[in-house]
Structure formats: structure tokens, C-alpha cells
Amino acid sequence: MSSSFSAVKPGLKLADQVASALEAEIRGGRLQVADKLPTETALAQQFQVSRTVVREALSRLKSRGLVDSRQGSGVYVQAPGIEPLQFDLPHAASREAVMQIVEVRRALEAEVAEMAALRRSEADLLAIRQAMAAIQAAVQAGRDGVEEDVQFHRAIARAAGNPFMINTLDYLAQFLKGATRVTRANEARRSDFSRAVTQEHECIVLAIEAGDAVAARSAAAEHMRNALARIAQADPGFWTQDGARLAEPLLAATPATPR
């Protein structure tokens, strides 16, 4: 074990930095399988952190299957598997984080809408229409419509008939809900934004009902492009007040086990 480490920077979570540095050495092959890591004390000295921080970092590596602790012997490197999907969003700018998630949605929603137009059944179309109506009912009742919005897009995903796509969207739901909460809060501040969202949803549904895959893909992608534009147009006061507050769960989210 020849790797040595530098002191971590103050300000960011120390355990995250230590875990990331060790993981990079393991995945880069500089720490080999069966190598024994330095002791907690030695790592604490190299990183210039407390042993508690090192212990927390090692716990994270164990949960990712990268190291194994052997009682009375030490901590050893294990063969790394496929790197898990991570969403370590920047904490510095909630606006940037939300826009990045909407960009992910644009790629997914366009593909999903195209498949839905080709594969939807009458039952699917009914479910999509009901989900869209639920958004309007929620708004009229004074709610934000976030859950209903997510369910609307999930109804389209079900119509696409690909369980892996649905599972992917379910996994991403923790992040998509956070971004949707922010975008809907921004859109609710302007009546023209709210009307535009309703019209965009209607365009997607009409294309799916018509079985027009090209139009469905285009409408879904346009909806996400417009969502990005609406975020960009939000006044600075939104991000220092509602936007920042609503984005906090998004920024704090940790990857969950896919369902």
C-alpha cells in the first residue's frame, strides 16, 4: 500500500472528502485488492482529520463494497464493482442543481413520451388524462400539485410499457420531486407560466393519443426546454427565498436503493 494522502479542505463535509479520496485510489487501481489500509490513526494524520471522520469515511466505503473490516487485523481493499449511480449535486447553487435535474428529465421524458405514443392502450390514455386532471384539481384546491405532476409523468412512463424505464424514474423520483417542487413554485408566481405548463401537458397528451411518436417526443422535450427557460427567467428574489428553501431537500438527497 503505497498511496499517501493530503489534508482535506475545510468547508465541505470531511468524511465525504476522505471517502472520495480513498475510493478514487481503489477505483484507479492504486490501491489493489487485498491491500491493507493504514490504521485509522495513520489516515487521520495524513488527512489531518479526527479518527471519527476516518471511521465515518470507512463506513461509507464498506457500504459500497469497496473495503472489508477484519476484526483484529484491519481494513482491506475489496474488488470494486460497477460504480453506483450518484447525484452529488453542487451545494453552492440550488438554481444550477435544479436546472441539471431538469436536463436529465428532458432526456428521459422525450424517450418515454415517444414510446408511450407507440404502445399506449385505452386504459393508459384514461390514466394519463386522469393524472392531468388531478394536477388541475390540486392547484384549484390550493396545493402545489407536485405529487400529481410526478404521477402524470409516471402514467406516461407506464404507457411506454418498459418496466426498466419505470424503475429508473422511480429511482430518480427523490430528485425529480425536488426539482418539480421548485419549478412549480416558480411557475405558480406567474399566471402565464401556469397556463404554459397546462398547454404543454396537453400537447404531450394529444400526441400520445394520436399515436404520433415524433410529435410526442418533440412535445415532451419542448416542455422540459421551456421548464429550463422558466427557471432562467425566475427573478433573483425567488432563489433567495422560495427557490433556495424548496431546493434544500434536493441538494441534501442521498442515493436510495432502486425499487
N, C-alpha and C positions, 0 to 999 in steps of 0.2 A: 504494500500500500504506500505509494509514493506521493500521492496528492497532498498538497498543503493548501490552506485556505486563508483568505484575508478577512480583516474585520468587516462586519456588515455595517451598512449605513443607518444612522438613526432616522426615525421618522416613519418608516414603513414597518409592518409587523415583523419583528425579528425572527420568530420561528419560521415564517414563510420564506424569508431570505435564506436562512440556514438550510431548510429543507430543499429549496430550489437549487442551491449551490451543490449540495450532495447529490441530488437527483441528476443534475447535469453531468457530474463526474461519472455516475453509474451508466447513464444512457449513452454517454460519449465513449464508454469503454476504458476510461482512465482508471476507474475502479472496477476490477474484474470480479466475476462470480467467485464466491468463496473467500474473497479478501476480507480481512477483519478490519473494521473501522477503528480509529483511535478511540480511546476512552472518552467518556463524557467530559472529564476534566480537561483532557488534551484538546478536544474540539471546542470547548468553552474558551480556552486560552487562545486558540487560533482565530476564532470568530469574534473574540472579545465580547462574549455574552455570558449570561449565567448558565449554570447547568440545567436549570429549569427550562430555559429556552431550548437548549440542545435536546433535552428529553422530549419536549413537545414536537420538535422537528423530526426526531427519530420515530416518534409515534405515527406521524403522518406518512413517513416512508414505509413503515410496517403496514399501514392500512392500504398502501398502494402496491404491496407485494414486492418492494424493492430491497428490503433488508429483513433479516431474521435474528431475533434475540435468543441466544442460548444461555441458559442460566449457568452462572459461574464461569462462563467462557468469554462472552462478549457479543457484539453485534456484527453480523456477517452480511455481505452483499449477496443478493439473490439475482437470478436471471430476470432482467426486465421483460415484461410482456408488452403488448401493444399499448402505446401511450394513451391514457384515458382522455376523453373529450373534456377540455377545460374552458371555462369562461371567466378568466381572471380579468375582469373589466377595470379600466383605469378609475381610480378613486378621485382623480383631480377634476374631472369634468363630467357631470351627470348628463349634460346635453350630448356630449360625444358618445357616451356609453349607450344612451337611448338610440341615437342615430345608427350606431353599429348594429344593434339588435334589429332595428327595422330593416337594415340592409340584408341581414340573414333572412328575415321574413320575406323580403322581396323575392329572393331566390327560391325559397320553399313554396310560397303561396302561388307563384306563377305556374310552377310544375304541377302542384296539386289541382289547381283550377282546370288546367288542360286535361289532366286525367279524369277529373270529375265530369267534364263535358262529354267525354267519350264513353264513360262507364256508368253514369248515374241511372238509377231506377226511379220509378214514380215515387216510391217511398222515400228515396233520398231527396228528391226535389221538394216533397212536402216538408221533410225535416229541415231543409235549408230555409224554406220560406218561413216556417215557424220560428226558426232561430233568428232570422232577420226581424220578424215582428216582435220578438222578445226584447231586442235591443231598444226598439222604439218605446215599448211598454215600460222598460226600466227607466229610460230617460224621462218619460212623462210622469213617472212615479217619483222622480227626484233622485234616482240612483245614478251612479256613473256609467252603468252599462258595460263595465269591463268584463265581468264573467260572461255576460251574454254575448259580447263581441268575440271572446275567445271561443265560445261554444258555436258561434256562427261559422267561424273558420274551421272548427273541428268537424262540423257537419259536412262541409265541403270535402274535407280530408276523408271522411268515411265514404263519401260518394266516389272517391277516387279508387276505392277497393284495394288499397295496398296497406296491409297491416303494419309493415315496417315503417311506412311514412307516418302512420298514425302514432306508432310508438315513438318515433323521432319527435313529433310535435308534442307528445305527452311529456317527453323528457325535457323539451325546451320550454314547456308551459311556465315553469317557475320564472324564466327570464322574459318570455313573451308577455305574461300578465303584467310584469313590472313596467315594461315598455308601453304596453297598451294603456295602462293606468295613466302614464304621463301624457301620451298622445291624446287620449280622450279628454283629460283635464284641460289640455291646451285648446283642443277643438271646441270644448264647451264654452270657452271665453268669447268665441265669435260665432254669430249665427251663420255666417257664410261658410265657415269651416264645417259646422254641423250639417248643413244642407249638402255640402260637397261629399262628405263621408257617406251620407244616405244614398246619394245618387251613384257613387262609385260602387257601393254594395249592390245596388240594383243592377248596374251594368254587368257585374260579375254573374249575378244570378240569371239574368236574361240570357247571357251567352251560354251558360251551363244548360239551361232549359232548352235552348235551341240546338244543343249538341255541337256548338261551334267551338272547337278546341283552340283554334288560333285566337279568336276573339276573347275567349275565357282567359287564356294566358296573358294576352295584352291588357285586359281589364284589371286582372289581379296585380300585374306588375305596375300598371299605372296608378293603382290605388296606393301601393307602397311608395312609389316615387312621390306622389302627392303628399303622403304622410310625412316623408322626409322634408318636403318643401314647407309644410305647415310647421314642422318643428323649427326649421331655419327661420321662419317668419315670426316665431314667438318673441314677444317683447322681453327685454332683459329682466324686467320685474318678475316675469313668470319663473325664470330659472333661479332667482334669488329667494323665491317664496314657494309656491306650489310645486314647481318642477323639481327643485332640489329635494324637497321633503318626500315627494312621491317616488323619486328615483332611489332613495336610500335603500329600500329592500332589494332593488335590482342590483345595486353595487355590492351589497352585503351577501347576496345569494351565493351558496356553495353548491357545487355539482351534486346532484342526487342520483341514486341508483335508478337506471331506466326501468320503467314498469313493464 
